[in-house]
Amino acid sequence: FVGGLTRTSIVFPSSAEFPTLENIDFGTHTGATFGFMLEHVYPRNQRRLSWVQEFMITSYKSEGSINSFQSENTFSNTDITINYTHLKFNNLFRVGVGKLPVFFNLGPSIALRVSGSSTATTVGRYLSLPVNKTSEAVNDASLNVGVLLGAGFRAKGVRLEARLEKGGHPAKSFCGILTRLYFLLGLYF
């Protein structure tokens, strides 16, 4: 079993298609993550080298808004909400430090979106006419790829770990870049 807390932030690169998204501060979301892991230990290396496969569920919700004011008759406020849940597959190489109970991780992560949405709600006026529109904020990818780097401590069937993940969609010209910090507790059976 593995579970813990995540701190997720998202930023968008500049894009002609979505010029307002890069100027929005979406803040940081704290959420929970959980799953299970399989650790393949190489006994030849005195348990210092192992390969860890993890299957986890994680989610985040980011909200931001942007205001546009041209005149008393032309203005708008757009609220954007991005709310996704991912099924993650992590493949990590774990290296222990001598006989110390300390280890380091490095490896790729693949996240498949299993639910969620991104909405943009705009309220305002355009040339004195009322505007009230809800649409998809961004057509983000259903598959994301990232890189994980972490360090931890292991003792008697329990491990504590901190990780940093950076990810996005490799085939899309425009998508959000996720930065996720994990604080995890793992139990070995």
C-alpha positions, 0 to 999 in steps of 0.5 A: 500500500502507498498513500499520502498527500500531494501539492499540485500546481499548473501553469500554461505556456504562451499560446495564440489559441488560449492567450489568457491562460498563461496570465492566470494564477491557478494557485496550488491544490492539496489532495490525497493519493493512494494505490499499491506498489510492487518492489522487485529487489535485486539480491545481488546488490545487497538490496541497494537496487530495486525496481518499483512499479506503482499504480495510484489514483490522484486528483487535483482541482485548480481554479483561476479567473481573469478580468477584462475591462475595455469600457463600461459597455464592454467588460468580462470576468472569466472563471476557469476550473480544471478538475481531473482525476488520473490513474497513474503508472509509475516505474521507479528505479530505487537506489539505497545508500550503503547500509543506511535506510535512505534511498533515492528514486528516479523514473517515468510516470504515465497518467491516464485521465479517468474523469474530470473537466475543464470549464470556462464561465464568462459573465459580462457585457459586449457593446452593452449586450449581456454575455453569459457563456460556459465552455471548455477551458482547454482541450487538454490531453487524456494521457500525460507523461512525467518524470519523478525524482524522490528521496525517502527513508525505509525501516521495518516494513514502512517507508516515508518519502518525498517526490517531485514530479513534472509532467505534461502531454508530449504530443500536444502543442499546448497543454498545462505543465503540472508540478506535483510534490508528493509526501508518501507513506508506504507499507510493505506486507 
